């Protein structure tokens, strides 16, 4: 994950100051604590149902936070990028959402922990730009997100 994050920071450095990219990178790296938490859950031996629910909710919340941090550039950086940078961010969001939701079909909470940050990030910033191209991008992104949710729900 860190090498791709660094590559993204490098690409965005054409528009975004390095200190802002560094802060995002550090916060993003810190959000990977969710993987450690998930690993600790998997180490439990025959947990009670209440324990499983507590861990599940915790992991869903951490996943939501991590996805929101991952999508922050679409809010914090999108409007300062050229059209090329904006499309780059949209492409990363779409690819990330595809990967994120396909790994979560066994859990409704985890699906929403992925879908909500990605859908909002992919639809709101282009819509706020307001020109016809960005409005179409927003509508297409919304359709893509809804289709991803429908497909993931079918797998449950």
C-alpha positions as a printed NumPy array, in Angstrom:
array([[  0.   ,   0.   ,   0.   ],
       [  2.71 ,   2.526,   0.903],
       [  4.446,   2.384,  -2.497],
       [  1.213,   3.139,  -4.34 ],
       [  0.443,   5.914,  -1.84 ],
       [  3.853,   7.447,  -2.503],
       [  3.257,   7.207,  -6.261],
       [ -0.074,   8.993,  -5.833],
       [  1.589,  11.696,  -3.728],
       [  4.251,  12.098,  -6.41 ],
       [  1.619,  12.478,  -9.136],
       [ -0.417,  14.958,  -7.079],
       [  2.666,  17.038,  -6.274],
       [  2.08 ,  18.817,  -9.589],
       [ -0.839,  20.603,  -7.88 ],
       [ -0.672,  19.992,  -4.138],
       [  2.095,  21.235,  -1.789],
       [  4.339,  18.437,  -0.496],
       [  3.614,  19.235,   3.163],
       [ -0.121,  18.588,   2.629],
       [  0.622,  15.353,   0.795],
       [  2.972,  14.282,   3.601],
       [  0.284,  14.852,   6.23 ],
       [ -2.231,  12.818,   4.236],
       [  0.34 ,  10.061,   3.71 ],
       [  1.145,   9.822,   7.443],
       [ -2.544,   9.791,   8.459],
       [ -3.261,   7.18 ,   5.8  ],
       [ -0.39 ,   5.005,   7.001],
       [ -1.639,   5.331,  10.597],
       [ -5.106,   4.231,   9.503],
       [ -3.669,   0.859,   8.543],
       [ -3.96 ,  -0.022,  12.243],
       [ -7.237,  -1.643,  11.197],
       [ -5.253,  -4.51 ,   9.708],
       [ -3.512,  -5.084,  13.04 ],
       [ -6.883,  -4.996,  14.823],
       [ -8.291,  -7.48 ,  12.312],
       [ -5.31 ,  -9.741,  12.882],
       [ -5.898,  -9.668,  16.631],
       [ -9.518, -10.657,  16.051],
       [ -8.445, -13.637,  13.957],
       [ -6.212, -14.805,  16.813],
       [ -9.21 , -15.238,  19.154],
       [-10.071, -18.846,  19.907],
       [-13.816, -19.641,  19.83 ],
       [-15.063, -16.129,  20.688],
       [-18.577, -15.679,  22.042],
       [-21.219, -14.232,  19.718],
       [-21.214, -10.922,  21.64 ],
       [-17.436, -10.673,  21.226],
       [-17.697, -11.332,  17.501],
       [-20.351,  -8.594,  17.149],
       [-18.18 ,  -6.113,  19.055],
       [-15.141,  -6.872,  16.913],
       [-17.255,  -6.731,  13.765],
       [-18.616,  -3.279,  14.593],
       [-15.134,  -2.077,  15.549],
       [-13.653,  -3.341,  12.296],
       [-16.485,  -1.798,  10.271],
       [-15.897,   1.581,  11.949],
       [-12.142,   1.364,  11.387],
       [-12.732,   0.365,   7.768],
       [-15.089,   3.298,   7.274],
       [-12.509,   5.699,   8.76 ],
       [ -9.702,   4.228,   6.665],
       [-11.762,   4.474,   3.468],
       [-12.722,   8.067,   4.294],
       [ -9.04 ,   8.936,   4.813],
       [ -8.151,   7.188,   1.554],
       [-10.82 ,   9.239,  -0.25 ],
       [ -9.827,  12.559,   1.39 ],
       [ -7.954,  13.757,  -1.731],
       [-11.242,  13.899,  -3.621],
       [-12.38 ,  16.558,  -1.157],
       [ -9.158,  18.206,  -0.075],
       [ -7.234,  18.181,  -3.337],
       [ -9.771,  17.724,  -6.154],
       [-10.589,  21.393,  -6.711],
       [ -6.915,  22.394,  -6.852],
       [ -6.043,  19.848,  -9.528],
       [ -6.35 ,  20.262, -13.264],
       [ -8.882,  18.141, -15.138],
       [ -6.14 ,  15.544, -15.525],
       [ -5.572,  15.429, -11.77 ],
       [ -9.3  ,  15.238, -11.138],
       [ -9.674,  12.299, -13.519],
       [ -6.65 ,  10.652, -11.872],
       [ -8.352,  10.947,  -8.47 ],
       [-11.653,   9.667,  -9.865],
       [ -9.876,   6.709, -11.461],
       [ -8.191,   5.82 ,  -8.161],
       [-11.527,   6.05 ,  -6.344],
       [-13.298,   3.793,  -8.854],
       [-10.534,   1.203,  -8.816],
       [-10.368,   1.296,  -5.03 ],
       [-14.101,   0.903,  -4.671],
       [-14.082,  -2.124,  -6.963],
       [-11.452,  -3.75 ,  -4.796],
       [-13.038,  -2.591,  -1.542],
       [-16.569,  -3.813,  -2.097],
       [-15.623,  -7.134,  -3.644],
       [-13.795,  -8.066,  -0.423],
       [-16.802,  -7.339,   1.801],
       [-19.857,  -9.233,   0.5  ],
       [-20.2  , -11.349,   3.631],
       [-20.926,  -8.325,   5.802],
       [-23.496,  -5.599,   5.258],
       [-21.667,  -3.298,   7.687],
       [-18.421,  -3.727,   5.818],
       [-20.112,  -3.123,   2.462],
       [-21.448,   0.209,   3.704],
       [-18.083,   1.044,   5.302],
       [-16.693,   0.908,   1.765],
       [-19.612,   2.184,  -0.3  ],
       [-20.444,   5.349,   1.626],
       [-16.986,   7.017,   1.525],
       [-16.373,   5.968,  -2.076],
       [-19.8  ,   6.97 ,  -3.382],
       [-19.729,  10.372,  -1.708],
       [-16.173,  11.036,  -2.874],
       [-16.909,  10.   ,  -6.446],
       [-20.143,  11.967,  -6.853],
       [-20.055,  15.143,  -4.761],
       [-16.798,  16.845,  -5.888],
       [-17.535,  16.539,  -9.628],
       [-21.104,  17.68 ,  -9.026],
       [-19.809,  20.778,  -7.218],
       [-17.614,  21.699, -10.187],
       [-20.914,  22.049, -12.   ],
       [-19.968,  22.058, -15.661],
       [-21.645,  19.542, -17.992],
       [-18.605,  17.24 , -18.149],
       [-18.3  ,  16.978, -14.363],
       [-22.051,  16.575, -13.873],
       [-22.018,  13.631, -16.292],
       [-18.977,  12.225, -14.455],
       [-20.876,  12.523, -11.169],
       [-23.979,  10.792, -12.558],
       [-21.908,   8.006, -14.141],
       [-20.009,   7.577, -10.867],
       [-23.259,   7.329,  -8.93 ],
       [-24.511,   4.675, -11.352],
       [-21.235,   2.779, -11.   ],
       [-21.471,   2.913,  -7.204],
       [-25.096,   1.779,  -7.164],
       [-24.298,  -1.049,  -9.547],
       [-21.386,  -2.104,  -7.333],
       [-23.69 ,  -2.176,  -4.312],
       [-26.273,  -4.211,  -6.233],
       [-23.648,  -6.697,  -7.379],
       [-22.177,  -7.027,  -3.879],
       [-25.615,  -7.528,  -2.346],
       [-26.249, -10.366,  -4.792],
       [-23.166, -12.13 ,  -3.419],
       [-24.466, -12.115,   0.162]])
